Amino acid sequence: MTTDPAQAAPTRSFSIWRSTPLRLGLMLAAVFTLCGIVTFAGAYVVVRADRIRAIEANLDQHVASFSAARLPLALGAQVAADAAATDARDRIFAYISPLGPRVGNAAVEVQDDGVLLSPLPGRPPLSRDGYLSRVVPMAGGLLIVAETRTPLVLVRRTFLILAAVGLLPTALAAFLSGYALARRADRRMREVETALDRLAAGDLSARVPDRRTGLEDLDLIADRVNRMARAQEAATASLRQVTTDIAHDLKTPVQRIAVLLHRLRDDHPEGSAATLAEAALNEAERAAGMFQGLLTIAEIEGAGGGDPAPLIDLGQIAATLAEVFEPAAAETGHRLLLDLPPGPARIRGDRALVGRMVSNLLDNALRHTPDGTEVTLSVRVSAGGITLGVADRGPGIPPEERARVVQRLYRLDRSRNTPGHGLGLSLVAAIAGRHGAELSLGDNDPGLRIEVMFPHPPAAG
């Protein structure tokens, strides 16, 4: 696995609160609630109008019952009798006689915009909900008949309760349904994202779990991702096999050519033939080394899991190889620095492969940096893992090239005239992948810093 901090793309995180199912649930809840409000409001208006008409019809009926009285005294007596038998909180009867006395079960004051009703002294209070009234000139005076608005208040209260009982559960059910679908979509999307991230990181065995969630569109996307991953894995495996076959088939004839060139050089130790044989021999050995490197990478990448790797001390391996490379560094004037942790830095791995990784990194650093510069080999232990680092003070690698230098046979333009065949970092990447480690290339300001982070070994069960 190879990453470049300078080019790492931000990972989009799927949020359940931005999911389409939840938005649909909220939208449906809003639509249902709005439709319910409109329906209940319409029904309330109709029922309230019917109640008002019923109260007004009742008022008109009472007014008509008093119309037979022609004289103030007779009308006053009839109003007083009905008022005495009626609770003023339900209905009010009052008559303002032209002869002076006022009768009724409430005090009445006529105003420009209607009548003001108030309780009589020592009598119960009037209705808190107000009244609908009729003020009719009759028998020379004014007849007032009023009926409480309490039925209208009860209608409003009833509809509010019905709306709360009917609409809130519906809106809540729609929201919870949307939320449940969103949770399922969230889990499925995270599975798809995880598989895509692993595929992008080079793990072609990654797959989206094959299960039916009831979300047909997401299940279809998951199926397409798995089909794409299988096709990519098959194509990559086929390409690796072709590369391995070519390298294996060409390795033998190239080695035979090298043997013949050795014989030609030995048979003709002097002259132009010897010079040409030496040059051809160098190229043949370089080609043989290239094929051997390709075969080694293919062998590492194709190795199975097998038994758990033994525990090895990465710090100890680094110290040993620093000692081995010290003479070569001294010849070119390089300063090889070693930075190790105070205690052991144990990982699970193949000692030979890890040693080869360290050797390749040191060889690259010494070969591609100016004489006399500093090269640092370090091992750090942290909560995230155990990190092997090789940092130099050379020209470094441009950020746009860092992801490509780990490809097989890829070489920077400035390195094409230097020894090597472009497989050093490819082999490092293969060994890192074999050990579940993460390879990263960064800026040492100036120079290049290469780090390989190994996971901590699992605790013994």
C-alpha positions as CSV (number, residue, x, y, z in Angstrom):
1,M,0.0,0.0,0.0
2,T,1.5,3.3,-1.0
3,T,0.3,6.7,0.0
4,D,1.5,10.2,-0.6
5,P,0.5,12.8,2.1
6,A,0.8,15.6,-0.4
7,Q,-1.7,14.0,-2.7
8,A,-4.0,12.3,-0.3
9,A,-7.6,13.0,-1.4
10,P,-10.1,13.9,1.3
11,T,-12.4,11.0,2.1
12,R,-16.1,11.8,1.8
13,S,-18.0,10.7,4.8
14,F,-21.6,9.6,4.3
15,S,-23.9,11.3,6.8
16,I,-27.2,9.8,7.7
17,W,-28.7,13.3,8.1
18,R,-27.9,14.0,4.4
19,S,-29.3,10.7,3.2
20,T,-32.0,10.5,0.6
21,P,-34.3,8.1,2.5
22,L,-34.3,10.4,5.6
23,R,-35.0,13.4,3.4
24,L,-37.8,11.5,1.8
25,G,-39.2,10.5,5.2
26,L,-39.0,14.1,6.4
27,M,-40.7,15.3,3.2
28,L,-43.4,12.7,3.4
29,A,-44.0,13.6,7.1
30,A,-44.2,17.3,6.1
31,V,-46.6,16.5,3.2
32,F,-48.8,14.3,5.4
33,T,-48.8,16.9,8.2
34,L,-49.7,19.7,5.8
35,C,-52.5,17.6,4.2
36,G,-53.8,16.7,7.6
37,I,-53.7,20.3,8.8
38,V,-55.6,21.5,5.7
39,T,-58.1,18.7,6.1
40,F,-58.7,19.3,9.8
41,A,-58.8,23.1,9.2
42,G,-61.4,22.7,6.5
43,A,-63.5,20.4,8.7
44,Y,-63.2,22.7,11.6
45,V,-64.4,25.7,9.5
46,V,-67.4,23.7,8.3
47,V,-68.4,22.4,11.7
48,R,-67.9,25.8,13.4
49,A,-70.1,27.4,10.8
50,D,-72.7,24.8,11.4
51,R,-72.6,25.4,15.2
52,I,-72.8,29.2,14.6
53,R,-75.9,28.7,12.4
54,A,-77.4,26.4,15.0
55,I,-76.9,29.0,17.8
56,E,-78.2,31.8,15.6
57,A,-81.3,29.7,14.7
58,N,-81.9,29.1,18.4
59,L,-81.6,32.8,19.1
60,D,-84.0,33.6,16.3
61,Q,-86.4,31.0,17.7
62,H,-86.3,32.6,21.2
63,V,-86.8,36.1,19.7
64,A,-89.8,34.8,17.8
65,S,-91.3,33.3,21.0
66,F,-91.4,36.9,22.6
67,S,-92.8,38.6,19.5
68,A,-96.4,37.8,20.6
69,A,-96.2,40.2,23.5
70,R,-97.3,43.6,22.4
71,L,-97.2,45.6,25.7
72,P,-94.0,46.4,27.7
73,L,-95.4,44.9,30.9
74,A,-96.4,41.6,29.3
75,L,-93.0,41.3,27.5
76,G,-91.2,42.2,30.7
77,A,-93.1,39.6,32.6
78,Q,-92.3,36.9,30.0
79,V,-88.6,37.8,29.9
80,A,-88.4,37.8,33.7
81,A,-90.0,34.4,33.9
82,D,-87.6,32.9,31.3
83,A,-84.6,34.6,32.8
84,A,-85.4,33.2,36.2
85,A,-85.5,29.7,34.9
86,T,-82.2,30.0,32.8
87,D,-78.6,29.9,33.9
88,A,-76.9,33.1,32.7
89,R,-73.7,31.1,31.9
90,D,-75.7,29.3,29.1
91,R,-78.2,31.9,27.9
92,I,-79.2,35.4,28.7
93,F,-82.6,37.0,28.5
94,A,-83.0,40.8,29.1
95,Y,-85.5,43.5,28.3
96,I,-85.0,47.3,28.6
97,S,-88.5,48.6,29.0
98,P,-89.5,52.1,27.8
99,L,-91.2,52.4,31.1
100,G,-87.9,52.4,32.9
101,P,-87.3,49.0,34.7
102,R,-84.9,46.5,33.3
103,V,-85.5,42.8,33.7
104,G,-83.3,39.7,32.9
105,N,-80.6,37.4,34.3
106,A,-77.7,39.8,33.4
107,A,-76.9,43.5,33.4
108,V,-77.1,44.9,29.9
109,E,-75.5,48.1,28.7
110,V,-76.2,49.1,25.1
111,Q,-73.2,50.5,23.2
112,D,-72.6,51.7,19.7
113,D,-70.8,48.5,18.7
114,G,-73.2,46.1,20.5
115,V,-74.2,45.3,24.1
116,L,-72.0,44.9,27.2
117,L,-73.1,42.0,29.4
118,S,-72.1,41.7,33.0
119,P,-73.4,39.6,35.9
120,L,-76.0,40.9,38.3
121,P,-74.9,41.6,41.9
122,G,-74.8,38.4,44.0
123,R,-75.3,36.2,40.9
124,P,-72.8,33.7,39.4
125,P,-70.3,35.0,36.8
126,L,-71.2,34.9,33.1
127,S,-69.6,32.5,30.6
128,R,-65.9,33.1,30.0
129,D,-66.2,32.1,26.4
130,G,-68.4,35.1,25.4
131,Y,-71.8,35.2,23.8
132,L,-73.6,35.4,20.4
133,S,-76.5,37.8,20.8
134,R,-79.6,39.3,19.2
135,V,-80.7,42.9,20.1
136,V,-84.2,43.4,18.8
137,P,-86.5,46.5,19.2
138,M,-89.8,45.1,20.7
139,A,-92.8,46.6,22.6
140,G,-91.2,50.0,22.6
141,G,-88.0,48.7,24.2
142,L,-85.0,46.5,23.5
143,L,-85.1,42.7,23.8
144,I,-81.6,41.1,24.3
145,V,-81.2,37.3,23.8
146,A,-77.7,35.9,24.0
147,E,-76.3,32.4,24.0
148,T,-72.8,31.3,25.2
149,R,-70.0,30.6,22.7
150,T,-68.9,27.6,24.7
151,P,-70.0,25.1,22.0
152,L,-67.7,26.9,19.5
153,V,-64.7,26.7,22.0
154,L,-65.4,23.0,22.5
155,V,-65.4,22.4,18.8
156,R,-62.0,24.1,18.5
157,R,-60.6,22.2,21.4
158,T,-61.9,18.9,20.0
159,F,-60.4,19.5,16.6
160,L,-57.0,20.5,18.1
161,I,-57.0,17.2,20.1
162,L,-58.0,15.2,17.0
163,A,-55.3,16.9,15.0
164,A,-52.6,16.2,17.6
165,V,-53.7,12.6,18.0
166,G,-54.1,12.0,14.2
167,L,-51.2,14.0,12.8
168,L,-48.4,13.6,15.3
169,P,-48.3,9.7,15.0
170,T,-48.5,9.9,11.2
171,A,-45.6,12.4,11.1
172,L,-43.6,10.5,13.6
173,A,-44.2,7.2,11.8
174,A,-43.1,8.8,8.5
175,F,-39.9,10.2,10.2
176,L,-39.1,6.9,11.9
177,S,-39.6,5.0,8.6
178,G,-37.3,7.4,6.8
179,Y,-34.7,7.2,9.6
180,A,-34.8,3.4,9.6
181,L,-34.3,3.4,5.8
182,A,-31.5,6.0,6.2
183,R,-29.7,3.8,8.7
184,R,-29.9,0.8,6.4
185,A,-28.7,3.0,3.5
186,D,-25.9,4.4,5.7
187,R,-24.6,0.9,6.5
188,R,-24.8,-0.1,2.9
189,M,-23.0,3.0,1.7
190,R,-20.3,2.6,4.3
191,E,-19.7,-1.0,3.0
192,V,-19.5,0.3,-0.5
193,E,-17.1,3.1,0.5
194,T,-14.9,0.7,2.5
195,A,-14.6,-1.6,-0.5
196,L,-13.9,1.2,-2.9
197,D,-11.2,2.7,-0.5
198,R,-9.5,-0.7,-0.3
199,L,-9.7,-1.1,-4.1
200,A,-8.2,2.3,-4.6
201,A,-5.4,1.4,-2.1
202,G,-4.5,-1.6,-4.2
203,D,-6.4,-4.4,-2.3
204,L,-8.1,-6.0,-5.3
205,S,-9.6,-8.7,-3.1
206,A,-11.9,-6.2,-1.5
207,R,-15.6,-6.8,-1.9
208,V,-18.9,-5.4,-0.8
209,P,-20.8,-7.9,1.4
210,D,-23.2,-9.9,-0.7
211,R,-26.5,-9.4,1.0
212,R,-30.0,-8.1,0.2
213,T,-31.0,-5.0,2.1
214,G,-34.3,-4.2,0.4
215,L,-32.6,-1.0,-1.1
216,E,-32.5,-2.2,-4.7
217,D,-30.6,0.7,-6.0
218,L,-27.8,0.4,-3.4
219,D,-27.7,-3.4,-3.8
220,L,-27.4,-2.9,-7.6
221,I,-24.4,-0.5,-7.0
222,A,-22.8,-3.0,-4.7
223,D,-23.2,-5.8,-7.3
224,R,-21.6,-3.6,-10.0
225,V,-18.7,-2.7,-7.7
226,N,-18.1,-6.4,-7.0
227,R,-18.2,-7.2,-10.7
228,M,-15.8,-4.4,-11.4
229,A,-13.5,-5.6,-8.6
230,R,-13.5,-9.2,-9.8
231,A,-12.8,-8.1,-13.4
232,Q,-10.0,-5.9,-12.2
233,E,-8.5,-8.6,-10.0
234,A,-8.7,-11.1,-12.9
235,A,-7.0,-8.7,-15.3
236,T,-4.3,-7.8,-12.8
237,A,-3.6,-11.4,-12.0
238,S,-3.5,-12.2,-15.8
239,L,-1.1,-9.3,-16.3
240,R,1.1,-10.4,-13.4
241,Q,1.1,-13.9,-14.8
242,V,2.1,-12.7,-18.2
243,T,4.9,-10.6,-16.7
244,T,6.1,-13.5,-14.6
245,D,6.0,-15.9,-17.6
246,I,8.0,-13.4,-19.8
247,A,10.5,-12.8,-17.1
248,H,10.9,-16.5,-16.4
249,D,11.2,-17.4,-20.1
250,L,13.7,-14.7,-20.8
251,K,15.8,-15.1,-17.7
252,T,17.4,-18.4,-18.9
253,P,18.5,-17.2,-22.4
254,V,19.8,-13.9,-21.0
255,Q,21.9,-15.9,-18.4
256,R,23.2,-18.1,-21.3
257,I,24.2,-15.0,-23.2
258,A,26.0,-13.8,-20.1
259,V,27.9,-17.1,-19.9
260,L,28.9,-16.9,-23.5
261,L,30.1,-13.3,-23.1
262,H,32.1,-14.4,-20.1
263,R,33.8,-17.0,-22.3
264,L,34.3,-14.5,-25.1
265,R,35.9,-12.0,-22.7
266,D,38.1,-14.7,-21.1
267,D,39.2,-16.1,-24.5
268,H,40.1,-12.6,-25.8
269,P,41.4,-10.7,-22.8
270,E,42.7,-7.8,-24.9
271,G,41.6,-5.7,-27.8
272,S,38.2,-4.3,-29.0
273,A,36.5,-7.7,-28.7
274,A,37.2,-7.8,-25.0
275,T,35.9,-4.2,-24.5
276,L,32.7,-5.0,-26.4
277,A,32.3,-8.3,-24.6
278,E,32.6,-6.5,-21.2
279,A,30.0,-3.9,-22.2
280,A,27.6,-6.6,-23.5
281,L,28.2,-8.7,-20.4
282,N,27.2,-5.7,-18.2
283,E,24.0,-5.2,-20.1
284,A,23.2,-8.9,-20.0
285,E,23.8,-9.1,-16.3
286,R,21.6,-6.0,-15.8
287,A,18.8,-7.6,-17.9
288,A,19.1,-10.8,-15.9
289,G,18.9,-8.8,-12.6
290,M,15.8,-7.1,-13.9
291,F,14.1,-10.4,-14.7
292,Q,15.1,-11.8,-11.4
293,G,13.7,-8.7,-9.7
294,L,10.4,-9.1,-11.5
295,L,10.2,-12.8,-10.5
296,T,11.0,-11.9,-6.9
297,I,8.2,-9.3,-6.8
298,A,5.7,-11.7,-8.4
299,E,6.7,-14.4,-5.9
300,I,6.3,-12.0,-2.9
301,E,2.9,-10.7,-4.2
302,G,1.6,-14.2,-4.9
303,A,2.7,-15.8,-1.6
304,G,-0.2,-17.2,0.5
305,G,-0.9,-16.5,4.1
306,G,0.6,-19.7,5.6
307,D,1.6,-19.9,9.2
308,P,1.9,-16.7,11.3
309,A,5.3,-15.0,10.8
310,P,7.7,-15.0,13.7
311,L,8.4,-12.0,15.8
312,I,11.5,-10.1,14.7
313,D,13.2,-6.9,16.1
314,L,13.1,-4.2,13.4
315,G,15.6,-2.1,15.4
316,Q,18.1,-4.9,15.4
317,I,17.8,-5.5,11.7
318,A,18.2,-1.7,11.1
319,A,21.3,-1.6,13.3
320,T,22.9,-4.6,11.5
321,L,22.3,-3.2,8.0
322,A,23.6,0.3,9.1
323,E,26.8,-1.4,10.1
324,V,27.0,-3.3,6.8
325,F,26.4,-0.1,4.7
326,E,28.7,2.1,6.8
327,P,31.9,1.3,4.7
328,A,30.0,2.0,1.4
329,A,28.7,5.3,2.9
330,A,32.2,6.2,4.1
331,E,33.6,5.7,0.6
332,T,31.3,8.4,-0.9
333,G,31.6,10.7,2.1
334,H,27.9,10.1,3.2
335,R,27.1,10.4,6.9
336,L,24.9,7.5,7.8
337,L,23.0,8.3,11.0
338,L,21.0,5.7,13.1
339,D,18.1,6.6,15.2
340,L,16.7,3.7,17.2
341,P,14.2,3.4,20.1
342,P,15.5,2.5,23.5
343,G,13.7,-0.8,23.6
344,P,12.8,-3.5,21.2
345,A,10.6,-2.8,18.1
346,R,9.1,-6.1,17.4
347,I,7.0,-6.9,14.4
348,R,5.8,-10.1,12.8
349,G,7.5,-10.7,9.5
350,D,10.1,-12.5,7.3
351,R,13.6,-11.4,8.5
352,A,15.1,-11.9,5.0
353,L,12.4,-9.9,3.2
354,V,12.5,-7.0,5.8
355,G,16.3,-7.0,5.6
356,R,16.1,-6.7,1.8
357,M,13.6,-3.8,2.2
358,V,16.0,-1.9,4.4
359,S,18.9,-2.7,2.1
360,N,17.0,-1.4,-0.9
361,L,16.0,1.8,0.9
362,L,19.6,2.5,2.0
363,D,21.0,1.7,-1.4
364,N,18.6,4.1,-3.1
365,A,19.4,6.8,-0.6
366,L,23.2,6.5,-1.0
367,R,23.1,6.1,-4.8
368,H,20.7,9.0,-5.6
369,T,22.1,11.7,-3.2
370,P,25.2,13.8,-3.6
371,D,28.4,12.6,-2.0
372,G,28.9,14.0,1.5
373,T,25.2,14.4,2.3
374,E,23.4,12.9,5.3
375,V,21.3,9.8,5.3
376,T,19.2,8.8,8.4
377,L,17.9,5.4,9.2
378,S,15.3,5.4,12.0
379,V,12.9,3.2,13.8
380,R,10.1,4.7,15.8
381,V,7.5,3.0,18.0
382,S,4.1,4.8,18.4
383,A,0.5,3.9,19.2
384,G,-0.2,3.6,15.5
385,G,2.5,1.1,14.7
386,I,6.3,0.7,14.3
387,T,7.8,2.9,11.6
388,L,10.9,2.3,9.6
389,G,12.2,5.6,8.0
390,V,15.0,6.4,5.6
391,A,15.6,10.2,5.1
392,D,18.2,11.8,2.9
393,R,19.2,15.4,1.8
394,G,19.2,14.7,-1.9
395,P,17.1,16.2,-4.7
396,G,14.0,14.3,-3.5
397,I,11.1,13.2,-5.7
398,P,8.5,15.7,-7.1
399,P,5.1,15.2,-5.5
400,E,3.5,14.3,-8.8
401,E,6.0,11.5,-9.3
402,R,5.9,9.8,-5.9
403,A,2.9,7.6,-6.7
404,R,4.7,6.4,-9.9
405,V,8.2,5.6,-8.6
406,V,6.8,2.4,-6.9
407,Q,5.6,1.1,-10.3
408,R,7.8,-1.6,-11.8
409,L,10.6,-0.4,-14.1
410,Y,9.6,3.3,-13.7
411,R,12.6,5.6,-13.4
412,L,12.8,9.4,-13.1
413,D,14.4,11.1,-16.1
414,R,17.4,12.2,-14.0
415,S,18.0,8.6,-12.9
416,R,18.1,6.9,-16.3
417,N,21.9,7.2,-16.6
418,T,22.5,5.8,-13.2
419,P,22.9,2.1,-12.3
420,G,19.7,0.2,-11.5
421,H,16.6,-1.1,-13.3
422,G,13.7,0.7,-11.6
423,L,12.6,-2.2,-9.3
424,G,14.0,-1.1,-6.0
425,L,10.9,0.8,-4.6
426,S,8.6,-1.7,-6.4
427,L,10.2,-4.5,-4.3
428,V,9.9,-2.3,-1.2
429,A,6.2,-1.8,-1.9
430,A,5.7,-5.5,-2.4
431,I,7.4,-6.4,0.8
432,A,5.4,-3.8,2.7
433,G,2.2,-5.1,1.2
434,R,3.2,-8.7,2.2
435,H,3.5,-7.5,5.8
436,G,0.4,-5.4,5.9
437,A,2.5,-2.2,6.2
438,E,1.9,1.2,4.7
439,L,4.5,2.8,2.5
440,S,4.6,6.5,2.2
441,L,6.9,9.0,0.4
442,G,7.2,12.5,1.7
443,D,9.3,15.7,1.7
444,N,12.4,15.8,4.0
445,D,12.8,19.5,3.2
446,P,15.2,19.1,1.4
447,G,15.4,15.6,0.2
448,L,13.2,12.5,0.4
449,R,11.7,10.7,3.4
450,I,10.4,7.2,2.9
451,E,8.5,5.6,5.8
452,V,7.1,2.1,6.2
453,M,4.7,1.7,9.1
454,F,4.2,-1.9,10.3
455,P,1.2,-2.8,12.5
456,H,1.8,-3.8,16.1
457,P,1.9,-7.6,16.4
458,P,-1.4,-8.9,17.9
459,A,-1.2,-9.8,21.6
460,A,-0.8,-13.5,22.4
461,G,-4.1,-15.2,23.1
